[in-house]
C-alpha cells in the first residue's frame, strides 16, 4: 500500500504534466511511472474532484484552476518538508 505522501507526489507529477499543453493518458502513464490501471484510477479521481478536465475530442487531460491551486499547495508542502529535513 502506498503512503499518502507517495500518492500526493504522484498527483503532483500528473498535475505538472497537464499544466502546459495537456497530456494524453499514455504520456501521463509513462511520465508518472504508473501502469495503465493506476493512471486510470488517478485520472478518474482527479476528474471527479475537479483537479483536471478531460477533453474527449483530443483525449487530453488539462489542469483546472482548482488543480493549479492544489499544485501550488503541494509545492509549498514539499518546500516545508525539505526545509524540516535539513
Residue frames as qw, qx, qy, qz and C-alpha x, y, z in Angstrom:
[[0.000, 0.887, 0.461, 0.000, 0.00, 0.00, 0.00],
 [0.408, 0.497, -0.018, 0.766, 1.30, 3.42, -0.96],
 [0.277, -0.416, -0.448, 0.741, 1.90, 6.06, 1.66],
 [0.175, 0.881, 0.403, -0.176, -0.26, 9.20, 1.48],
 [0.136, -0.777, 0.288, 0.543, 2.86, 11.25, 0.69],
 [0.337, -0.105, 0.780, 0.517, 3.70, 8.96, -2.25],
 [0.282, 0.640, 0.705, 0.120, 0.18, 9.39, -3.61],
 [0.032, 0.929, 0.135, -0.344, 0.44, 13.17, -3.31],
 [0.266, -0.540, 0.540, 0.588, 3.76, 13.07, -5.16],
 [0.338, 0.244, 0.815, 0.401, 2.11, 11.12, -7.99],
 [0.165, 0.842, 0.508, -0.076, -0.76, 13.60, -8.11],
 [0.148, -0.826, 0.161, 0.519, 1.77, 16.44, -8.20],
 [0.314, -0.248, 0.704, 0.586, 3.60, 14.86, -11.16],
 [0.281, 0.521, 0.767, 0.248, 0.34, 14.33, -13.03],
 [0.050, 0.917, 0.302, -0.255, -0.77, 17.92, -12.42],
 [0.223, -0.676, 0.380, 0.590, 2.61, 19.23, -13.57],
 [0.343, 0.011, 0.794, 0.501, 2.36, 17.14, -16.73],
 [0.194, 0.671, 0.690, 0.188, -1.07, 18.56, -17.59],
 [0.194, -0.704, -0.196, 0.654, -0.08, 22.14, -16.89],
 [0.073, -0.429, 0.374, 0.819, 1.10, 23.43, -20.27],
 [0.380, 0.201, -0.546, -0.719, -0.43, 21.75, -23.27],
 [0.860, -0.047, 0.199, -0.468, -2.30, 18.88, -21.66],
 [0.006, 0.401, -0.908, -0.120, -1.38, 15.25, -21.99],
 [0.790, -0.026, -0.439, -0.427, -2.93, 12.01, -23.08],
 [0.831, -0.475, 0.183, -0.224, -3.25, 9.18, -20.59],
 [0.949, 0.114, -0.067, 0.285, -0.43, 7.10, -22.08],
 [0.386, 0.620, -0.271, 0.627, 2.01, 10.03, -21.81],
 [0.456, -0.661, 0.272, -0.530, 0.94, 10.60, -18.22],
 [0.977, -0.205, 0.008, -0.051, 1.37, 6.91, -17.53],
 [0.812, 0.275, -0.176, 0.484, 4.98, 6.91, -18.71],
 [0.135, 0.668, -0.233, 0.694, 5.80, 10.25, -17.10],
 [0.563, -0.574, 0.273, -0.528, 4.47, 9.12, -13.74],
 [0.177, 0.323, -0.924, 0.100, 5.89, 5.57, -13.90],
 [0.585, 0.042, 0.561, -0.584, 2.44, 4.04, -13.44],
 [0.244, 0.171, 0.917, 0.266, 0.60, 1.16, -15.04],
 [0.194, -0.304, -0.502, -0.786, -2.44, 1.85, -17.19],
 [0.478, -0.577, -0.659, -0.067, -4.76, 0.70, -14.40],
 [0.435, -0.462, -0.350, 0.689, -3.05, 3.00, -11.89],
 [0.087, -0.060, 0.169, 0.980, -3.11, 6.10, -14.12],
 [0.301, -0.426, -0.634, -0.572, -6.74, 5.42, -14.98],
 [0.484, -0.592, -0.601, 0.232, -7.59, 5.29, -11.27],
 [0.327, -0.378, -0.152, 0.853, -5.77, 8.54, -10.54],
 [0.021, -0.081, -0.380, -0.921, -7.22, 10.38, -13.54],
 [0.346, -0.533, -0.702, -0.321, -10.75, 9.22, -12.77],
 [0.447, -0.627, -0.472, 0.430, -10.42, 10.56, -9.22],
 [0.282, -0.285, 0.044, 0.915, -8.76, 13.78, -10.37],
 [0.125, -0.296, -0.531, -0.784, -11.51, 14.47, -12.93],
 [0.423, -0.602, -0.670, -0.094, -14.20, 13.69, -10.33],
 [0.441, -0.627, -0.326, 0.553, -12.65, 16.13, -7.84],
 [0.250, 0.953, 0.172, 0.011, -12.16, 18.84, -10.46],
 [0.488, -0.641, 0.337, 0.488, -8.37, 18.90, -10.46],
 [0.134, -0.227, 0.678, 0.687, -8.16, 18.10, -14.19],
 [0.677, 0.446, 0.228, -0.539, -10.61, 18.01, -17.06],
 [0.521, -0.019, 0.778, 0.352, -10.70, 15.53, -19.90],
 [0.422, 0.522, -0.224, -0.706, -11.18, 16.72, -23.48],
 [0.793, 0.139, 0.586, -0.086, -12.79, 13.73, -25.18],
 [0.650, 0.749, -0.026, -0.124, -12.14, 15.01, -28.72],
 [0.358, 0.745, -0.544, 0.144, -8.39, 15.10, -28.29],
 [0.895, -0.186, -0.390, 0.113, -8.14, 12.60, -25.44],
 [0.402, 0.369, -0.423, 0.723, -6.07, 15.03, -23.39],
 [0.506, -0.692, -0.464, 0.224, -6.19, 15.96, -19.75],
 [0.238, 0.580, -0.108, 0.772, -5.65, 19.56, -18.65],
 [0.304, -0.248, -0.611, 0.687, -5.22, 21.05, -15.24],
 [0.138, -0.811, -0.474, -0.314, -8.08, 23.23, -13.93],
 [0.057, -0.730, 0.228, -0.642, -7.90, 26.36, -11.75],
 [0.794, -0.530, 0.142, -0.261, -8.66, 24.16, -8.75],
 [0.952, 0.058, -0.040, 0.298, -5.83, 21.85, -9.84],
 [0.416, 0.620, -0.210, 0.631, -3.46, 24.82, -10.10],
 [0.413, -0.711, 0.239, -0.516, -4.33, 25.86, -6.54],
 [0.944, -0.307, 0.111, -0.053, -3.82, 22.30, -5.31],
 [0.820, 0.335, -0.121, 0.448, -0.49, 22.04, -7.17],
 [0.097, 0.727, -0.275, 0.622, 0.68, 25.28, -5.53],
 [0.688, -0.586, 0.233, -0.361, -0.23, 23.81, -2.13],
 [0.988, -0.029, 0.018, 0.152, 1.66, 20.60, -2.90],
 [0.588, 0.543, -0.209, 0.562, 4.73, 22.56, -3.92],
 [0.240, -0.732, 0.286, -0.569, 4.54, 24.60, -0.71],
 [0.891, -0.391, 0.156, -0.172, 4.23, 21.40, 1.32],
 [0.899, 0.238, -0.103, 0.352, 7.29, 19.94, -0.46],
 [0.267, 0.689, -0.269, 0.618, 9.26, 23.08, 0.33],
 [0.522, -0.654, 0.275, -0.474, 8.30, 22.93, 4.01],
 [0.981, -0.179, 0.073, 0.000, 9.11, 19.24, 4.31],
 [0.765, 0.403, -0.168, 0.473, 12.52, 19.71, 2.69],
 [0.023, 0.728, -0.304, 0.614, 13.33, 22.63, 4.99],
 [0.759, -0.525, 0.221, -0.315, 12.48, 20.46, 8.01],
 [0.987, 0.054, -0.009, 0.149, 14.68, 17.60, 6.74],
 [0.458, 0.719, -0.314, 0.418, 17.78, 19.78, 6.60]]
